[in-house]
Amino acid sequence: MTDRVVVAGAVLDAGRLLAARRSAPVELAGRWELPGGKLEPGETARQALVRELREELGVEVEPGERIPGEWPLAPGYVLQVWTARLVSGEPRPLEDHDDLRWLFRHELDTVDWLDQDRPAVAEVARLLPTGTATGPA
């Protein structure tokens, strides 16, 4: 039996990555992840990513490249991560999340990422510009 795919989006905008804080289930609440969800029968990974980010964040995205690698989740599930570009909408925590943050590269370690998201976030960090932004603290 093959593992069921869970897709996650590395939503990139203006040199930042979108992080989402889980509100459910209880064992994951308060930790941060790349938003996404399970691939449904008959969907491609890209279609699932567009649907999941619409449901979870209320945005339309354009999937980009797949981040190399895949990571085991619960038994029978594996995580695949794709970059995504915002096409329309302002991300809001609609489902399974209670907070969102845009993080510059130097801020990626300021949130408590879910363990399975850490390697993907490390890969995504390579796509973000180096240096820090200036502006109000």
DSSP file (Angstrom, degrees, kcal/mol; ACC not computed):
  #  RESIDUE AA STRUCTURE BP1 BP2  ACC     N-H-->O    O-->H-N    N-H-->O    O-->H-N    TCO  KAPPA ALPHA  PHI   PSI    X-CA   Y-CA   Z-CA
    1    1 A M              0   0    0      0, 0.0     2,-0.2     0, 0.0    75,-0.1   0.000 360.0 360.0 360.0 137.3    0.0    0.0    0.0
    2    2 A T        -     0   0    0      1,-0.1     2,-0.1    74,-0.0     0, 0.0  -0.566 360.0-100.4 -89.3 154.4    1.3    3.5   -0.9
    3    3 A D        -     0   0    0     -2,-0.2     2,-0.4     1,-0.1    74,-0.2  -0.397  35.0-115.0 -69.1 147.5    1.3    6.3    1.5
    4    4 A R  E     -a   77   0A   0     72,-3.4    74,-2.3    -2,-0.1     2,-0.3  -0.698  34.4-122.5 -82.9 135.6   -1.4    8.9    1.3
    5    5 A V  E     -a   78   0A   0     -2,-0.4    34,-2.6    72,-0.2     2,-0.5  -0.625  21.2-166.7 -86.9 134.6    0.0   12.3    0.3
    6    6 A V  E     -aB  79  38A   0     72,-2.8    74,-2.7    -2,-0.3     2,-0.3  -0.988  15.8-152.3-112.4 124.8   -0.5   15.5    2.4
    7    7 A V  E     -aB  80  37A   0     30,-2.8    30,-1.9    -2,-0.5     2,-0.3  -0.765  11.4-171.4 -99.2 145.0    0.4   18.6    0.4
    8    8 A A  E     -aB  81  36A   0     72,-2.0    74,-2.5    -2,-0.3     2,-0.5  -0.977  16.2-132.0-132.8 148.9    1.6   21.8    2.1
    9    9 A G  E     -a   82   0A   0     26,-3.3     2,-1.3    -2,-0.3    74,-0.2  -0.881   5.0-156.9-107.0 126.1    2.2   25.2    0.6
   10   10 A A  E     -a   83   0A   0     72,-3.2    74,-2.0    -2,-0.5     2,-0.5  -0.771  27.6-160.0 -90.9  86.4    5.3   27.3    1.1
   11   11 A V  E     -a   84   0A   0     -2,-1.3     7,-2.0     7,-0.4     2,-0.4  -0.596   8.8-167.2 -77.6 118.9    3.4   30.5    0.3
   12   12 A L  E     +aC  85  17A   0     72,-2.6    74,-0.7    -2,-0.5     2,-0.3  -0.892  16.1 160.8-113.4 135.4    6.0   33.2   -0.6
   13   13 A D  E >   - C   0  16A   0      3,-2.0     3,-1.5    -2,-0.4    72,-0.0  -0.922  68.3 -12.5-155.1 126.6    5.3   36.9   -0.9
   14   14 A A  T 3  S-     0   0    0     -2,-0.3     3,-0.1     1,-0.3    -2,-0.0   0.854 128.6 -50.3  52.5  41.4    7.7   39.8   -0.9
   15   15 A G  T 3  S+     0   0    0      1,-0.3    90,-0.5   112,-0.1     2,-0.3   0.663 117.2 111.0  75.5  16.1   10.6   37.7    0.3
   16   16 A R  E <   -C   13   0A   0     -3,-1.5    -3,-2.0    88,-0.1     2,-0.4  -0.860  58.8-137.5-124.0 158.0    8.6   36.2    3.2
   17   17 A L  E     -CD  12 103A   0     86,-2.7    86,-3.0    -2,-0.3     2,-0.5  -0.927  21.6-126.7-112.9 137.4    7.2   32.8    4.0
   18   18 A L  E     - D   0 102A   0     -7,-2.0     2,-0.4    -2,-0.4    -7,-0.4  -0.737  25.2-169.0 -86.7 125.7    3.7   32.3    5.5
   19   19 A A  E     - D   0 101A   0     82,-3.1    82,-2.4    -2,-0.5     2,-0.4  -0.908   4.8-156.4-112.3 142.8    3.5   30.3    8.7
   20   20 A A  E     -ED  33 100A   0     13,-2.6    13,-2.4    -2,-0.4     2,-0.5  -0.975  10.1-138.6-123.4 130.8    0.2   29.0   10.2
   21   21 A R  E     -ED  32  99A   0     78,-2.9    77,-1.9    -2,-0.4    78,-0.7  -0.773  25.3-124.3 -91.2 125.5   -0.3   28.2   13.9
   22   22 A R  E     + D   0  97A   0      9,-3.0     8,-3.0    -2,-0.5    75,-0.3  -0.370  28.4 177.7 -67.5 139.8   -2.4   25.0   14.5
   23   23 A S        +     0   0    0     73,-2.3    74,-0.2     1,-0.4     6,-0.2   0.493  58.7  78.3-111.8 -14.1   -5.5   25.2   16.6
   24   24 A A  S    S+     0   0    0     72,-0.9    -1,-0.4     4,-0.1     2,-0.2  -0.979  70.5  33.2-154.9 153.8   -6.4   21.5   16.1
   25   25 A P  S >> S-     0   0    0      0, 0.0     3,-2.1     0, 0.0     4,-1.3   0.676  79.4-123.8 -69.6 170.6   -6.0   18.7   16.9
   26   26 A V  T 34 S+     0   0    0      1,-0.3     3,-0.5     2,-0.2    -2,-0.0   0.844 107.7  58.4 -52.7 -41.2   -5.0   19.2   20.5
   27   27 A E  T 34 S+     0   0    0      1,-0.2    -1,-0.3     3,-0.0    -3,-0.0   0.679 115.5  36.0 -68.1 -14.8   -1.6   17.5   20.2
   28   28 A L  T X4 S+     0   0    0     -3,-2.1     3,-1.9     3,-0.0    -6,-0.3   0.524  86.9 125.6-109.2 -10.7   -0.5   19.9   17.5
   29   29 A A  T 3< S+     0   0    0     -4,-1.3    -6,-0.2    -3,-0.5     3,-0.1  -0.197  73.7  21.1 -56.5 136.6   -2.2   23.1   18.8
   30   30 A G  T 3  S+     0   0    0     -8,-3.0    82,-0.3     1,-0.3    -1,-0.3   0.259  99.6 107.1  90.5 -10.9    0.1   26.1   19.3
   31   31 A R    <   -     0   0    0     -3,-1.9    -9,-3.0    -9,-0.1    -1,-0.3  -0.650  66.8-119.3 -99.2 160.7    2.8   24.8   16.9
   32   32 A W  E     +Ef  21 113A   0     80,-2.7    82,-3.0   -11,-0.2     2,-0.3  -0.688  33.7 164.5-105.8 150.2    3.5   26.2   13.4
   33   33 A E  E     -E   20   0A   0    -13,-2.4   -13,-2.6    -2,-0.3    80,-0.0  -0.932  45.5 -94.7-149.6 170.2    3.3   24.6   10.0
   34   34 A L        -     0   0    0     -2,-0.3   -24,-0.1   -15,-0.2   -15,-0.1  -0.864  58.6-113.8 -86.0 125.5    3.1   25.2    6.3
   35   35 A P        +     0   0    0      0, 0.0   -26,-3.3     0, 0.0     2,-0.3  -0.233  64.8  95.6 -68.3 151.5   -0.6   25.1    5.6
   36   36 A G  E     -B    8   0A   0    -28,-0.3     2,-0.3    16,-0.2   -28,-0.2  -0.981  42.6-148.3 165.1-158.2   -2.2   22.4    3.4
   37   37 A G  E     -B    7   0A   0    -30,-1.9   -30,-2.8    -2,-0.3     2,-0.1  -0.981  37.2 -31.8 178.8-170.7   -3.9   19.1    3.7
   38   38 A K  E     -B    6   0A   0     -2,-0.3     2,-0.4   -32,-0.3   -32,-0.2  -0.348  52.3-117.4 -73.5 141.6   -4.7   15.7    2.3
   39   39 A L        -     0   0    0    -34,-2.6    -1,-0.1    -2,-0.1   -34,-0.1  -0.615  32.0-140.5 -70.8 129.3   -4.8   14.9   -1.4
   40   40 A E    >   -     0   0    0     -2,-0.4     3,-2.2     4,-0.2     8,-0.1  -0.623  34.1 -80.3 -91.3 154.4   -8.4   13.8   -2.3
   41   41 A P  T 3  S+     0   0    0      0, 0.0    -1,-0.1     0, 0.0     3,-0.1  -0.260 118.1  18.1 -54.1 134.6   -9.0   10.9   -4.8
   42   42 A G  T 3  S+     0   0    0      1,-0.3     2,-0.3    -3,-0.1    -3,-0.0   0.360 100.5 116.9  86.4  -5.7   -8.7   12.1   -8.4
   43   43 A E    <   -     0   0    0     -3,-2.2    -1,-0.3     4,-0.0     2,-0.2  -0.675  59.2-134.8 -94.5 148.9   -6.8   15.3   -7.5
   44   44 A T     >  -     0   0    0     -2,-0.3     4,-2.5    -3,-0.1     5,-0.2  -0.564  33.2-107.2 -85.3 165.1   -3.3   16.2   -8.5
   45   45 A A  H  > S+     0   0    0      1,-0.2     4,-2.3    -2,-0.2     5,-0.1   0.899 122.0  51.5 -59.8 -40.1   -1.0   17.6   -5.8
   46   46 A R  H  > S+     0   0    0      2,-0.2     4,-2.2     1,-0.2    -1,-0.2   0.908 109.9  48.5 -65.0 -41.8   -1.2   21.0   -7.4
   47   47 A Q  H  > S+     0   0    0      1,-0.2     4,-2.4     2,-0.2    -2,-0.2   0.912 111.6  50.3 -63.5 -42.0   -5.1   20.9   -7.4
   48   48 A A  H  X S+     0   0    0     -4,-2.5     4,-3.2     1,-0.2     5,-0.2   0.903 108.9  51.9 -62.6 -41.4   -5.1   19.8   -3.8
   49   49 A L  H  X S+     0   0    0     -4,-2.3     4,-2.4     2,-0.2     5,-0.3   0.931 110.4  47.6 -62.4 -45.8   -2.8   22.6   -2.8
   50   50 A V  H  X S+     0   0    0     -4,-2.2     4,-1.6     2,-0.2    -2,-0.2   0.934 115.9  45.2 -60.1 -46.7   -5.0   25.2   -4.4
   51   51 A R  H  X S+     0   0    0     -4,-2.4     4,-2.5     1,-0.2    -2,-0.2   0.939 113.3  48.9 -63.7 -48.5   -8.2   23.7   -2.8
   52   52 A E  H  X S+     0   0    0     -4,-3.2     4,-3.2     1,-0.2     5,-0.3   0.899 111.9  47.5 -61.7 -42.3   -6.6   23.4    0.7
   53   53 A L  H  X>S+     0   0    0     -4,-2.4     4,-1.9    -5,-0.2     6,-1.2   0.824 111.3  52.2 -72.1 -28.6   -5.2   26.9    0.8
   54   54 A R  H  X5S+     0   0    0     -4,-1.6     4,-1.2    -5,-0.3    -2,-0.2   0.936 116.0  40.9 -65.5 -46.4   -8.6   28.3   -0.4
   55   55 A E  H  <5S+     0   0    0     -4,-2.5    -2,-0.2     1,-0.2    -3,-0.2   0.914 124.1  36.0 -68.1 -44.1  -10.4   26.3    2.4
   56   56 A E  H  <5S+     0   0    0     -4,-3.2    38,-2.5    -5,-0.2    39,-1.1   0.820 135.7  16.0 -82.3 -31.8   -7.8   27.0    5.2
   57   57 A L  H  <5S-     0   0    0     -4,-1.9    35,-2.0    -5,-0.3    -3,-0.2   0.536  91.1-121.9-123.1 -11.3   -6.7   30.6    4.3
   58   58 A G  S  <<S+     0   0    0     -4,-1.2     2,-0.3    -5,-0.6    32,-0.3   0.813  71.3 119.8  71.6  30.3   -9.3   32.0    1.9
   59   59 A V        -     0   0    0     -6,-1.2     2,-0.5    30,-0.1    -1,-0.3  -0.860  61.2-130.0-125.1 159.3   -6.8   32.8   -0.8
   60   60 A E  E     -G   88   0A   0     28,-2.6    27,-3.2    -2,-0.3    28,-1.6  -0.934  33.1-175.9-104.7 132.3   -6.1   31.7   -4.4
   61   61 A V  E     -G   86   0A   0     -2,-0.5    25,-0.2    25,-0.2    -7,-0.1  -0.876  26.6-137.2-126.1 159.2   -2.6   30.6   -5.1
   62   62 A E  E     -G   85   0A   0     23,-2.5    23,-2.2    -2,-0.3    -2,-0.0  -0.968  30.8-130.9-112.5 113.3   -0.6   29.5   -8.1
   63   63 A P  E     -G   84   0A   0      0, 0.0    21,-0.3     0, 0.0     3,-0.1  -0.318  28.8-179.0 -63.9 145.8    1.5   26.4   -7.2
   64   64 A G  E     -     0   0A   0     19,-3.4     2,-0.2     1,-0.3    20,-0.1   0.243  43.2 -18.2-112.2-123.8    5.2   26.6   -8.2
   65   65 A E  E     -     0   0A   0      1,-0.1    18,-3.0    17,-0.0     2,-0.4  -0.557  62.7-112.3 -92.0 153.4    8.0   24.0   -7.8
   66   66 A R  E     -G   82   0A   0     16,-0.2    16,-0.3    -2,-0.2    -1,-0.1  -0.684  30.7-122.4 -81.7 135.1    8.0   21.0   -5.5
   67   67 A I        -     0   0    0     14,-3.2    14,-0.4    -2,-0.4    57,-0.0  -0.613  39.4-101.0 -73.6 132.2   10.5   21.3   -2.7
   68   68 A P  S    S+     0   0    0      0, 0.0    -1,-0.1     0, 0.0     2,-0.1  -0.271  84.5  27.1 -58.9 137.7   12.9   18.3   -2.9
   69   69 A G        -     0   0    0     -3,-0.0    12,-0.4    11,-0.0     2,-0.3  -0.202  66.0-124.3 104.9 165.8   12.1   15.5   -0.5
   70   70 A E        -     0   0    0     10,-0.1    10,-0.2    -2,-0.1    -1,-0.0  -0.974  18.3-146.9-148.7 150.6    9.1   14.1    1.4
   71   71 A W  E     -H   79   0A   0      8,-1.9     8,-3.8    -2,-0.3     2,-0.1  -0.947  18.2-114.3-128.2 135.8    8.6   13.6    5.1
   72   72 A P  E     +H   78   0A   0      0, 0.0     6,-0.2     0, 0.0     2,-0.1  -0.392  34.3 173.7 -69.1 140.8    6.6   10.9    7.0
   73   73 A L        -     0   0    0      4,-2.3     3,-0.1     1,-0.6     5,-0.0   0.033  57.4 -16.0-112.4-136.2    3.7   12.1    9.1
   74   74 A A  S >  S-     0   0    0      1,-0.2     3,-2.2    -2,-0.1    -1,-0.6  -0.298 102.2 -66.4 -61.5 157.7    1.2    9.8   10.9
   75   75 A P  T 3  S+     0   0    0      0, 0.0    -1,-0.2     0, 0.0     3,-0.1  -0.223 128.1  20.6 -51.3 130.5    1.5    6.1    9.7
   76   76 A G  T 3  S+     0   0    0      1,-0.2   -72,-3.4    -3,-0.1     2,-0.4   0.453 108.3  95.3  90.6   0.9    0.3    5.9    6.1
   77   77 A Y  E <   -a    4   0A   0     -3,-2.2    -4,-2.3   -74,-0.2     2,-0.4  -0.952  48.4-171.1-128.2 146.4    0.8    9.6    5.3
   78   78 A V  E     -aH   5  72A   0    -74,-2.3   -72,-2.8    -2,-0.4     2,-0.4  -0.997  19.5-130.0-136.6 141.5    3.7   11.5    3.8
   79   79 A L  E     -aH   6  71A   0     -8,-3.8    -8,-1.9    -2,-0.4     2,-0.4  -0.772  20.8-177.6 -95.6 130.1    4.2   15.3    3.4
   80   80 A Q  E     -a    7   0A   0    -74,-2.7   -72,-2.0    -2,-0.4     2,-0.4  -0.986  12.6-153.1-121.9 138.5    5.1   16.9    0.1
   81   81 A V  E     -a    8   0A   0    -14,-0.4   -14,-3.2   -12,-0.4     2,-0.4  -0.924  11.1-175.6-118.8 136.3    5.7   20.7    0.0
   82   82 A W  E     -aG   9  66A   0    -74,-2.5   -72,-3.2    -2,-0.4   -16,-0.2  -0.948  28.3-117.1-124.1 144.9    5.3   23.0   -3.0
   83   83 A T  E     -a   10   0A   0    -18,-3.0   -19,-3.4    -2,-0.4     2,-0.3  -0.505  35.9-167.4 -72.3 154.8    6.1   26.7   -3.3
   84   84 A A  E     -aG  11  63A   0    -74,-2.0   -72,-2.6   -21,-0.3     2,-0.4  -0.997  14.8-147.2-147.6 143.9    3.0   28.8   -4.0
   85   85 A R  E     -aG  12  62A   0    -23,-2.2   -23,-2.5    -2,-0.3     2,-0.2  -0.931  27.9-115.4-112.4 133.3    2.4   32.4   -5.1
   86   86 A L  E     + G   0  61A   0    -74,-0.7   -25,-0.2    -2,-0.4     3,-0.1  -0.485  33.9 173.5 -64.9 129.6   -0.5   34.4   -3.8
   87   87 A V  E     -     0   0A   0    -27,-3.2     2,-0.3     1,-0.4   -26,-0.2   0.764  65.0 -12.2-103.6 -43.8   -2.8   35.3   -6.7
   88   88 A S  E    S+ G   0  60A   0    -28,-1.6   -28,-2.6     0, 0.0    -1,-0.4  -0.992  96.5  43.5-156.8 156.9   -5.7   36.9   -4.8
   89   89 A G  S    S-     0   0    0     -2,-0.3   -30,-0.1   -30,-0.2   -31,-0.1  -0.029  71.2 -94.2  95.1 160.9   -7.0   37.3   -1.3
   90   90 A E        -     0   0    0    -32,-0.3    -1,-0.0   -33,-0.1     0, 0.0  -0.975  48.1-109.4-112.4 121.3   -5.5   38.2    2.1
   91   91 A P        +     0   0    0      0, 0.0   -33,-0.2     0, 0.0     9,-0.1  -0.232  42.2 176.2 -57.2 133.5   -4.6   35.0    4.1
   92   92 A R        -     0   0    0    -35,-2.0     2,-1.5     7,-0.1     3,-0.2  -0.986  39.7-110.8-134.6 144.9   -6.9   34.5    7.1
   93   93 A P        +     0   0    0      0, 0.0   -36,-0.2     0, 0.0     3,-0.1  -0.593  55.0 151.5 -78.6  91.4   -6.9   31.6    9.6
   94   94 A L        +     0   0    0    -38,-2.5     2,-0.4    -2,-1.5   -37,-0.2   0.814  59.5  23.8 -91.3 -34.1  -10.2   30.0    8.6
   95   95 A E  S    S-     0   0    0    -39,-1.1    -1,-0.3    -3,-0.2     3,-0.1  -0.986 127.0 -11.0-144.9 124.9   -9.8   26.3    9.4
   96   96 A D  S    S+     0   0    0     -2,-0.4   -73,-2.3     1,-0.1   -72,-0.9   0.480 112.7  85.4  69.5   4.2   -7.5   24.4   11.8
   97   97 A H  E     -D   22   0A   0    -75,-0.3   -75,-0.2   -74,-0.2    -1,-0.1  -0.957  48.5-174.0-134.0 153.6   -5.4   27.6   12.5
   98   98 A D  E    S+     0   0A   0    -77,-1.9     2,-0.3    -2,-0.3   -76,-0.1   0.395  74.2  25.1-124.1  -0.9   -5.7   30.5   14.9
   99   99 A D  E     -D   21   0A   0    -78,-0.7   -78,-2.9    -7,-0.1     2,-0.3  -0.982  56.7-160.7-159.9 150.8   -2.8   32.7   13.8
  100  100 A L  E     -D   20   0A   0     -2,-0.3     2,-0.4   -80,-0.2   -80,-0.2  -0.973   9.0-172.4-131.1 147.6   -0.7   33.5   10.7
  101  101 A R  E     -D   19   0A   0    -82,-2.4   -82,-3.1    -2,-0.3     2,-0.6  -0.999  20.5-140.3-140.7 139.3    2.7   35.2   10.4
  102  102 A W  E     -D   18   0A   0     -2,-0.4     2,-0.5   -84,-0.2   -84,-0.2  -0.880  30.5-164.2 -92.2 125.5    4.8   36.3    7.4
  103  103 A L  E     -D   17   0A   0    -86,-3.0   -86,-2.7    -2,-0.6     2,-0.1  -0.944  14.1-144.7-120.2 129.9    8.4   35.5    8.2
  104  104 A F    >>  -     0   0    0     -2,-0.5     3,-2.1   -88,-0.2     4,-0.5  -0.414  42.7 -95.7 -76.3 165.8   11.5   36.8    6.6
  105  105 A R  G >4 S+     0   0    0    -90,-0.5     3,-1.4    24,-0.4     4,-0.3   0.889 126.1  52.3 -51.9 -45.5   14.4   34.3    6.3
  106  106 A H  G 34 S+     0   0    0     25,-0.5    -1,-0.3     1,-0.3     3,-0.2   0.584 108.6  53.1 -71.2  -7.9   16.1   35.5    9.5
  107  107 A E  G X4 S+     0   0    0     -3,-2.1     3,-2.3     1,-0.1    -1,-0.3   0.441  75.7 100.0-103.0  -2.2   12.8   35.1   11.4
  108  108 A L  G X< S+     0   0    0     -3,-1.4     3,-0.7    -4,-0.5     5,-0.2   0.789  81.6  52.3 -60.0 -28.7   12.1   31.4   10.5
  109  109 A D  G 3  S+     0   0    0     -4,-0.3    -1,-0.3     1,-0.2    -2,-0.1   0.303  86.7  85.4 -90.8  12.4   13.4   30.1   13.8
  110  110 A T  G <  S+     0   0    0     -3,-2.3     2,-0.3     2,-0.0    -1,-0.2   0.507  85.5  60.1 -89.2  -3.8   11.2   32.5   15.9
  111  111 A V  S <  S-     0   0    0     -3,-0.7     2,-1.2    -4,-0.2   -80,-0.1  -0.880  89.8-113.2-120.9 157.1    8.2   30.0   15.7
  112  112 A D        -     0   0    0     -2,-0.3   -80,-2.7   -82,-0.3     3,-0.1  -0.710  40.3-159.2 -90.4  89.1    7.9   26.5   17.0
  113  113 A W  B     -f   32   0A   0     -2,-1.2   -80,-0.2   -82,-0.2     2,-0.1  -0.332  25.8-100.7 -67.8 146.5    7.6   24.5   13.7
  114  114 A L    >>  -     0   0    0    -82,-3.0     3,-1.3     1,-0.1     4,-1.1  -0.425  37.4-115.6 -59.4 143.8    6.0   21.0   13.7
  115  115 A D  G >4 S+     0   0    0      1,-0.3     3,-0.7     2,-0.2    -1,-0.1   0.880 114.1  52.2 -54.5 -43.2    8.9   18.5   13.5
  116  116 A Q  G 34 S+     0   0    0      1,-0.2     4,-0.4     2,-0.2    -1,-0.3   0.714 108.2  52.5 -71.1 -18.0    7.8   17.2   10.1
  117  117 A D  G <> S+     0   0    0     -3,-1.3     4,-2.8   -85,-0.2    -1,-0.2   0.693  88.5  82.3 -86.4 -20.0    7.8   20.7    8.7
  118  118 A R  H <X S+     0   0    0     -4,-1.1     4,-2.3    -3,-0.7     5,-0.2   0.896  90.7  46.5 -56.6 -47.7   11.3   21.7    9.8
  119  119 A P  H  > S+     0   0    0      0, 0.0     4,-1.7     0, 0.0    -1,-0.2   0.893 114.4  48.7 -64.6 -35.8   13.2   20.0    6.9
  120  120 A A  H  > S+     0   0    0     -4,-0.4     4,-2.6     2,-0.2    -2,-0.2   0.916 110.3  50.7 -67.6 -42.3   10.9   21.5    4.4
  121  121 A V  H  X S+     0   0    0     -4,-2.8     4,-2.3     1,-0.2    -1,-0.2   0.890 107.7  54.0 -62.5 -38.4   11.2   25.0    5.9
  122  122 A A  H  X S+     0   0    0     -4,-2.3     4,-0.7    -5,-0.2    -1,-0.2   0.894 110.4  46.7 -61.9 -39.4   15.0   24.6    5.8
  123  123 A E  H >< S+     0   0    0     -4,-1.7     3,-0.9     1,-0.2     4,-0.4   0.916 112.0  50.0 -67.4 -42.9   14.7   23.9    2.1
  124  124 A V  H >X S+     0   0    0     -4,-2.6     3,-2.1     1,-0.2     4,-0.6   0.851  98.1  68.4 -64.4 -34.4   12.4   26.8    1.5
  125  125 A A  H >< S+     0   0    0     -4,-2.3     3,-1.1     1,-0.3    -1,-0.2   0.825  90.2  63.4 -55.4 -32.2   14.8   29.1    3.4
  126  126 A R  T << S+     0   0    0     -3,-0.9    -1,-0.3    -4,-0.7    -2,-0.2   0.751 100.0  53.7 -64.9 -22.4   17.2   28.7    0.5
  127  127 A L  T <4 S+     0   0    0     -3,-2.1    -1,-0.2    -4,-0.4    -2,-0.2   0.616  94.1  87.2 -86.4 -13.0   14.7   30.4   -1.8
  128  128 A L  S << S-     0   0    0     -3,-1.1  -112,-0.1    -4,-0.6   -24,-0.0  -0.600  87.6-102.5 -89.4 147.6   14.3   33.5    0.5
  129  129 A P        -     0   0    0      0, 0.0   -24,-0.4     0, 0.0     2,-0.1  -0.328  35.7-123.9 -64.9 149.1   16.5   36.5    0.2
  130  130 A T        +     0   0    0    -25,-0.1     2,-0.1    -4,-0.1   -25,-0.0  -0.395  69.0  50.9 -85.3 169.8   19.3   36.9    2.8
  131  131 A G  S    S-     0   0    0     -2,-0.1   -25,-0.5     2,-0.0     2,-0.3  -0.275  84.6 -78.0  93.4 176.8   19.6   39.9    5.0
  132  132 A T        -     0   0    0    -27,-0.1     2,-0.2    -2,-0.1    -2,-0.0  -0.845  34.2-118.9-118.8 154.3   17.1   41.7    7.2
  133  133 A A        -     0   0    0     -2,-0.3     2,-0.3     1,-0.0    -2,-0.0  -0.575  24.5-134.8 -85.8 152.3   14.3   44.1    6.3
  134  134 A T        +     0   0    0     -2,-0.2    -1,-0.0     3,-0.0     0, 0.0  -0.785  53.7  83.3-105.2 154.8   14.3   47.6    7.7
  135  135 A G  S    S-     0   0    0     -2,-0.3    -2,-0.0     0, 0.0     0, 0.0  -0.906  79.8 -15.8 145.6-172.8   11.2   49.2    9.2
  136  136 A P              0   0    0      0, 0.0     0, 0.0     0, 0.0     0, 0.0  -0.281 360.0 360.0 -63.1 143.4    9.3   49.4   12.4
  137  137 A A              0   0    0      0, 0.0    -3,-0.0     0, 0.0     0, 0.0   0.456 360.0 360.0 -83.3 360.0   10.1   46.7   15.0
